[in-house]
Amino acid sequence: MRLDKFLKNARIIKRRTVAKEAAESGRVKVNDKIAKPGVEISVNDIVEVTFGNNIVKFEVLQIIENPKKDEAEKMFRVIS
């Protein structure tokens, strides 16, 4: 699944266009590398998103195409 779509489906970022812009501006890393919006995300990847001064780091646990709200919370685990 694409990075921008994963961030939207997991409800980490509210809209896919915002997720795409965040990745294009270099605020998203996948496995410690700056990632573009089209990078394929797989299980066990470590994703780091910068929101202003806050950095959220999480591990991808599963990938679900169209998750419900309670399923979205099971897609990742926050590390720090």
N, C-alpha and C positions, 0 to 999 in steps of 0.2 A: 504494500500500500504506500502511496506517496506520502511524504512527510507532512505537507500542508493538509491533506485529507485526514491523516491520523490525528493531528493536533485538533482539528475540528470535531471529528467523531468521538474522541476521548474527552471532549469538552474542556480542553486545556486553554484553547483560544476559541472565542465565540463564533467567529466567522472565518471561512476558508480564505477569503481575500486578505484578511488581517494576518492570518498564519503565513500566507504566501509573502506578504510584504515584510514580515518579521524575518523570514528565512533569507529573503533577497538582501536585506540590510545587514546580514551577518550576526543576528542575535540568536540564532539557533545552531547548536552543535550536535552532531551525532557521533558517538564514540570519539569524542575530543577533536573532531574535525568540523570546521564550519560547513554547514550543509545548505544546499539549494533546495527549493520547494519540491522538486521532482525526485529527490533521493528516495530510494525504496527502503522502507522501515521493515525490520523483521523482529521476531521475538528475541529477547535478551539484549537488544540494543540499548545503549545508555544515551538519553536525549537530555540536553541542557538548554533551557530557554531563559533569556534575560528579559525581565520586565523592569525597565528603569534601573533602580539600584538593586533589585531583588533577582536572585538567580535560583531557578527551580530545576532540580536534577531528578530525573526519574528513569526507571527501567521499564521497558515494554514487556508486558506479561502475555498478552494475546492480541490478536488483530480481528476485529469484528467489523464487517462492512456497514451495517446499519444498526448500531446498538441503541437500545433503550437507555434511559437515564441511569438505571441501576447497573446495567451491563457496562456502561462507559467507565464507571469507577473501577471495574475489574480489569480494564485494559492496561493499566500501568500501576506502578508502585513508586511513591515518592521516596527518594534517597536523601536529599537534603534541599 
